[in-house]
Amino acid sequence: MPGLALVRNSLIGAAHQIPSACAESYKPWSPIPTTVVGSPPALLLPYRVHGLDYVAGETKTDDYRRISPFNQVPVIDDDGFIIAETGAIVLYIAEKAGVLIPANLEGRARVTQWCCTALNNIEPTLLQIQVINGGGEKTTGAQRLPGLVERAREKFAVLEEQLSSRPYLAGEDFTVADIMMTTVLREIRKTDLLAPFLALKDYFDRCQARQTWQRTLKAYEVRMNAPEGAAH
Ligand SMILES: N[C@@H](CCC(=O)N[C@@H](CS)C(=O)NCC(=O)O)C(=O)O
C-alpha cells in the first residue's frame, strides 16, 4: 500500500504532520474528522492524508498490522519507509525537513529529551485524567489490574511476533532501543507475565545477560550500598 500515513488525533494541528510526496494520513477515530494543518515541515514536504475508520475496525486488519505493529495510529509511509510511534514520526519528519530541530547533536538530543518527556513522562498521567473525566474509567486500584494485565498481554503478543523474526527490536544488532525496552520490561520482572511469551522472554533474558547490563546493575548496587543481587 504505497504512500500512506496516519495522523494521531491528539496531534492534529501540531506542526509535524506528514513528509513526502506520497504520504497519506488516516483519521483515527470515526466520526471525528482528521484535519491536517499546514506546518513548516508539511509545507516543505508535500503529503497526502488517508483516513481510517477506527469504529468500523479499519485499524484492526492484518494489512494495517503490517505497517503498524500495534494496530494503532499514527504511522507514516514516506516513499516506502514506514515508521510508527508519534515521537519517532515527529523526530523523523523534523530531521528530514531540517526544521524544528537543531542540526547539532546536543540540540537534537535536547529536542529528543523533551519529546520523551511529553510522551513518556507527562502523557501517561494526563491521559488517565482525560479517560476518567470522560467517564471511560469507572474502576479503581486492584479492580483495574486484570484489565491492565490483559492490555500488557496484548502488547507482549506484538513484541513476541516482532522478536520471532529477528534477535533485537531494530534488527540484527543490539541498540539503545533494546536498552529502553529491557528497562521497561524490568518493571514487571517479579511477575510471571512474560512466561507465555517465549521469544520475548528469551530476548529479555539475553539483554539482561549482557556483560554491560550486569556491570551496570553491579555498579548500581555498589553505589547504593545494597546487598549483592538486590538490583536483579
Ligand atoms: N505510543 C503510541 C500510542 C498511539 C495511540 O495510542 N493511538 C491511539 C489513537 S490516539 C490508537 O490507535 N488506539 C487504538 C488502539 O490502541 O487499539 C504513539 O505515541 O504513537
The ligand as an SDF file (V2000), in Angstrom:
LIG
                    3D

 20 19  0  0  0  0  0  0  0  0999 V2000
    2.5100    5.0270   21.7110 N   0  0  0  0  0  0  0  0  0  0  0  0
    1.7030    5.3320   20.5600 C   0  0  0  0  0  0  0  0  0  0  0  0
    0.2560    5.3890   21.0080 C   0  0  0  0  0  0  0  0  0  0  0  0
   -0.6670    5.6370   19.8690 C   0  0  0  0  0  0  0  0  0  0  0  0
   -2.1210    5.5180   20.2830 C   0  0  0  0  0  0  0  0  0  0  0  0
   -2.4430    5.3340   21.4590 O   0  0  0  0  0  0  0  0  0  0  0  0
   -3.0050    5.6420   19.2870 N   0  0  0  0  0  0  0  0  0  0  0  0
   -4.4100    5.5040   19.5660 C   0  0  0  0  0  0  0  0  0  0  0  0
   -5.1590    6.6480   18.9450 C   0  0  0  0  0  0  0  0  0  0  0  0
   -4.6510    8.2140   19.5930 S   0  0  0  0  0  0  0  0  0  0  0  0
   -4.9010    4.2070   18.9260 C   0  0  0  0  0  0  0  0  0  0  0  0
   -4.6100    3.9320   17.7850 O   0  0  0  0  0  0  0  0  0  0  0  0
   -5.6420    3.4300   19.7040 N   0  0  0  0  0  0  0  0  0  0  0  0
   -6.2420    2.2410   19.2360 C   0  0  0  0  0  0  0  0  0  0  0  0
   -5.7340    1.0220   19.9420 C   0  0  0  0  0  0  0  0  0  0  0  0
   -4.7950    1.0920   20.7440 O   0  0  0  0  0  0  0  0  0  0  0  0
   -6.3090   -0.0490   19.6780 O   0  0  0  0  0  0  0  0  0  0  0  0
    2.1240    6.6480   19.9330 C   0  0  0  0  0  0  0  0  0  0  0  0
    2.5520    7.5400   20.6720 O   0  0  0  0  0  0  0  0  0  0  0  0
    2.0490    6.7800   18.7100 O   0  0  0  0  0  0  0  0  0  0  0  0
  1  2  1  0
  2  3  1  0
  2 18  1  0
  3  4  1  0
  4  5  1  0
  5  6  2  0
  5  7  1  0
  7  8  1  0
  8  9  1  0
  8 11  1  0
  9 10  1  0
 11 12  2  0
 11 13  1  0
 13 14  1  0
 14 15  1  0
 15 16  2  0
 15 17  1  0
 18 19  2  0
 18 20  1  0
M  END
$$$$
